[in-house]
């Protein structure tokens, strides 16, 4: 299962708070060729892994640019894949290289969604000057993309497994301790169904992610990254953590499995400051 957890707050009150915290894993067939995350040879502004499968080379599942564009993709679980559909990884690559803002890009994608197998796409514009905007579109859901609500507290109960709506944002009712609690509605979970679909693994992981985020201001950055990596399933091929602090400094950490061995990993970290 591919999973993305993220929380964003464009105007953090504390200097120690993060504008964006994202944790993601990529669950692909181990034999599928890909490049580890790095700045592109033909465009040094863009940092991502790259799909190297024939016919789909150049696509990616998660990437960020120094201009503040961020894209993330999960596949939508469907009974049968259309073999002639376009490669979904190009949706992220095209956004990272485009001059379109996130909402305009997803509106364009929504008119072409039928050309692809099922997908979910997060597109974000991270701007220190203008504020951050994060948008979502899934081609097996609503026909129009949505702009996501940033972080702010919302009182929700943790009883039951249903979902409730607070404002324009869906929040889960967590089946844990049976008491009301404050969960930030700017925190989202996405797997191989539509955004915030309460699959058990997603709900459990989102709770762990939320607990790590709540500690984030008091933790050294390297400890926070380690704890976020622990939230992710360490049997998936690739884990990625992205942190963007109040000053626009980006820390991008990727942990990748080597030789299909769950006990052997390579970790690389890149740091830069957003130009926007």
N, C-alpha and C positions, 0 to 999 in steps of 0.2 A: 504494500500500500504506500503510495506517495502521500506525504503529509506536509502541510505548511502551516505553521503557527506564526502569527505576527500581531504586534501591538504598535500603534503609532499615535503620537501626540505632537502635532506641529509646533506648539508653543509651550514646551515644558517650563514649569515654574522654577524648578530647581536646576542649578547649573550642573548637578550630578545626574540629572535624568536624561534619558535617551529619547530622541525624536522617533526612532524606529528600532524595534527589536524583532528580528525574524529568525526563525529556526525551521529548517526544511530538510527532508530527506528525499532521495531519488531511488525508487524501487524499479529498476529496469533489469531485463535479462542480463546476466553477467557477461554473456558472450557478445553483447551489443557493443561495438567499438565506440569509444568516446575519448575526448581529451580532457585532462584535468583543467580546473579553472586557471585562467591566466589572462593577461591583457592580449587582445587580438593582435596578430601580426600586421593585419591590414588596417587596423583602427585602434590605436593605443588608448582611446578614451573608454573602451568597453572591456569589462572584466566578466568572464563567464567560462563555464565548461562548454564543450562543443560536441554535438553528435557527429560521428564519423561514419554512420551506416550509409551504405550506397543508396543514393537517391534522396537521402535526407541530411546529407552532410552540411554543416553550417548552421543547423538549428540548435537551439539550446532550451533548457528547462528552467534556468534561473540566471539572471545577469543584472548588472548595474553599470551605469556609465558615470564618468566624472562630471557630466552635465546634470546628473541627478535623475536620470531615467532608470526605473527599476521594473523588470518584468519577471513574472513567475508563472509556471504552467503546471497543471496536473491533468492527467488523462481522466476521462469520465468512464466509469465501468459500464460496459455495454455487452450484450450477449455475443455480438458478432461484429468484427472489425471489417470495414469496407477496404479491400486491398488497394483500390485505385484512389483513395482519398489523399488529399494533400498532407504533407508532413506537418504535424502540429508545432514542432519546434521552431518553424519559421515565424510563427506568430510573435514569439519573444524577440527573436533576432531582428525582425522588421521594426518592432517598436523601438528597440534600443538604437537603431540607426535612423529612425524617422525624426522629423521635426514637428510631428503632430503631438499635441498634448494628450494625456492619458484618456480622457473621456472621449475626445474626438476620434482617437485611434480605435477605441473599443466600439464606438458607434459604427465605424467603417467595418470592423471585423464582424459585427453582428449581421451585416448585410451579406457576408460571405460565409457565415457559420456552417451552412449546409454542405460546403465543400470539404469539410473535415470530419473525421471521427470525433466522438465526444471529447470535450475539453473544458477546463476552467482556466481563466486567464486573469491574473492580477497585473494591473499596470499602474505605475505611480510616477508622479513628478515630485521630486524632493528639492525644494527651493528654500534656501535660508532666508531670502529676501521676501518672497511671496507667501511662504507657508506651503506645507506638503499636502498633496491631493492623492488619494489612493482610490482606485476604481476596480470594479469586478464585472466580468461577464462570463457566463457559461452557456454554451450553445445547446444544452439540453434543459435550459430553464427559461426564465423570462426573456422576451424578445429584445429588451433594451438593457444596456449596461447600467450599473448604479454607482454612485459616489458613496464611499463608505464613511461612516461617522467616526471621528477620531476619539481618543481616549477621554473619558470622563466617568465618574462613578455612577452606578445605577444599582438600586436595591433590588435584588432578586433572591428567591428562595432556592435552596439546594435540594429540595425534596422532589422526588419523582424524576422522570426522564423526558418530560415534554419540553417544548420550547415556548418561550414567551417573547413578546415584542416590547421593547422599550424605545420609544421614539421611532426612528426608522431602522433600528438595528435589532437583529434577532439575538437573544441571549439564551443560553441553555440553563435548565434547572438541574443542578448537579445532584446525583443520587449518592451523596457522601454522608454528611453529618446531620442532616435533618434540621438545620437552622438557617435562618436568613443570613446573607452575607453580602458584602459589597464586591461585585465583580465589574471590572472596567469594560464598558461596552465597546471600547475601541480595540478590544482583543478578539481575534478571529481565528477560526480553524477551518482548514480546507483539506479534503482528501480526494478520493476518486468518486465523489458525488458532489452535489451542489454545495455552495458555501454554507457552512454551519449545519450541515446534515449531521444529526447526532448519532453517528455510529459509535459503538462502545470504545473502540481503540482511540478515536478522535477525542471523545469526551475525556477519557482518562489522561491522554497526553496533554490536552488543553489545560486541565487542572494543574498538572505538573509544571507546564510552561508558565501559567499565571503565578504560581507560587515562586518560581524563579524570577519572574519580572518584578514581583513585589519586593524582592530583596535586592534588586539591581542597583539602586542608588548607594547602597552601603557596601557593595562588593567591588574589589579590584576587577578591572576588565577581564583579565585572564581567567580569574575564578568564575566570573559570570559566563564566559564562553564555555568553560569546562562543564558547568552545571547545565547549560542549555544543550550541549552535546549529549549529556547523560539523559536528557528528556527524550531524545530521539532514539529510535530503534537501532541498535548497533549491529543489526544483521542486514541492513540495507546498504546498497552499494556506495552511496555518497550522502554525506551529511554536510549542511552548510549553515553557518551562522552569519548574519549581517547585523551590525550595530551602527547606528548613526547618532552621534551625540548632539548636544545643543548647539555646538559650533559648526556642525556639518562635517565633522571628521568621521570617516567611514572605516570600519574594521570588518574585513571579509575573511572568514575562516572556513576552509573546506577540509573535511576529513574523508578520505576515500579508501575503500578496501583494495588491497593488493592481492593479486593472484587468487581471487575468489576465496580468500582465507579470512574468516571472521575474527581471527586473532592477530591479523597483520594489517596495519593501517598507516597511511601517509597523511600528515596534516600540513597544510600550507596556509599562511596568513598574508593578506595584502592590506595596506593602509594608505589612504589618501584623503584629501579634503575636497568636498564638492565645490565645483566652480560656480554654481548658481547661487 
